[in-house]
Amino acid sequence: MKQFHEAHNVHVYFPNESLESSHVLLVYDPLTLGVSPSPDEKKKHLDDVAREILKWARDAADVKTEVVSVEKRWHEFVVGNGGTTLNAYVCLLNSWTPN
């Protein structure tokens, strides 16, 4: 979000998660040094940020869930120390090579 402000002078505000809202508030910051007084330039920056956020949303929508069976002998590695299941699983997959 900091990069949006640095590149476009735009603040991005997300609603509280408990609201379960998909609306995002974009605010062009008029107090930043070197901002453009042109309404068209401000609109361009807001549109650029909106496009990038929509791209993130599309990318996130491509996430899928998969159930993987793991032999009992590998369970301790999947669970990992302190219950770090995902990290242990990713490490196991990264170190595994098919025969």
C-alpha positions as CSV (number, residue, x, y, z in Angstrom):
1,M,0.0,0.0,0.0
2,K,2.9,2.3,0.7
3,Q,4.1,1.9,-2.9
4,F,0.7,3.1,-4.1
5,H,1.1,6.3,-2.1
6,E,4.7,6.8,-3.2
7,A,4.0,6.2,-6.9
8,H,0.5,7.6,-7.2
9,N,-0.2,9.7,-4.1
10,V,-3.1,7.4,-3.4
11,H,-4.1,6.0,0.0
12,V,-5.9,2.6,0.1
13,Y,-8.3,1.8,2.9
14,F,-9.8,-1.7,3.3
15,P,-12.9,-2.2,5.4
16,N,-12.8,-4.1,8.6
17,E,-12.7,-7.9,7.9
18,S,-15.8,-8.4,10.1
19,L,-17.9,-6.3,7.6
20,E,-17.2,-8.9,4.9
21,S,-17.3,-6.1,2.3
22,S,-15.5,-6.1,-1.0
23,H,-15.4,-2.3,-1.2
24,V,-12.1,-0.4,-1.0
25,L,-11.7,3.3,-0.5
26,L,-9.1,5.1,-2.7
27,V,-8.1,8.6,-1.6
28,Y,-5.9,10.9,-3.7
29,D,-3.6,12.7,-1.2
30,P,-3.6,16.4,-1.9
31,L,-1.1,17.2,0.8
32,T,1.9,15.3,-0.7
33,L,4.5,17.5,-2.2
34,G,4.5,17.6,-6.0
35,V,0.9,16.5,-6.5
36,S,-0.8,17.4,-9.7
37,P,-3.6,20.0,-9.6
38,S,-5.1,18.5,-12.7
39,P,-8.3,16.5,-12.1
40,D,-7.5,14.3,-15.1
41,E,-4.0,13.4,-13.6
42,K,-5.6,12.6,-10.2
43,K,-8.2,10.4,-11.9
44,K,-5.5,8.6,-13.9
45,H,-3.6,7.8,-10.6
46,L,-6.8,6.6,-8.9
47,D,-7.6,4.4,-12.0
48,D,-4.1,3.0,-12.1
49,V,-4.4,1.9,-8.4
50,A,-7.9,0.5,-8.9
51,R,-6.7,-1.6,-11.8
52,E,-3.8,-3.0,-9.8
53,I,-6.1,-3.9,-6.9
54,L,-8.5,-5.6,-9.3
55,K,-5.6,-7.6,-10.7
56,W,-4.7,-8.7,-7.2
57,A,-8.3,-9.8,-6.6
58,R,-8.3,-11.8,-9.9
59,D,-5.0,-13.5,-9.0
60,A,-6.3,-14.3,-5.5
61,A,-9.5,-15.9,-7.0
62,D,-7.3,-18.4,-8.8
63,V,-6.2,-20.0,-5.5
64,K,-7.5,-23.6,-5.2
65,T,-7.6,-26.1,-2.3
66,E,-6.3,-29.6,-2.7
67,V,-6.4,-32.5,-0.4
68,V,-3.2,-34.5,-0.4
69,S,-2.8,-37.9,1.2
70,V,0.4,-38.3,3.2
71,E,1.8,-41.6,4.4
72,K,1.9,-41.9,8.2
73,R,5.7,-42.0,8.2
74,W,5.7,-38.4,6.9
75,H,3.1,-37.0,9.4
76,E,5.7,-35.6,11.8
77,F,7.3,-33.6,9.0
78,V,4.0,-32.3,7.7
79,V,3.1,-31.1,11.2
80,G,6.5,-29.7,12.0
81,N,7.8,-28.1,15.2
82,G,5.3,-26.0,17.0
83,G,2.5,-26.9,14.6
84,T,4.0,-25.1,11.6
85,T,2.1,-27.3,9.2
86,L,2.2,-25.3,6.1
87,N,5.9,-24.3,6.3
88,A,6.9,-27.9,7.0
89,Y,4.7,-29.2,4.1
90,V,6.2,-26.6,1.7
91,C,9.7,-27.5,2.8
92,L,9.0,-31.2,2.3
93,L,7.6,-30.6,-1.2
94,N,10.5,-28.5,-2.2
95,S,13.0,-31.1,-1.0
96,W,11.1,-34.1,-2.6
97,T,12.1,-35.3,-6.0
98,P,10.2,-38.0,-7.9
99,N,12.1,-41.3,-8.5
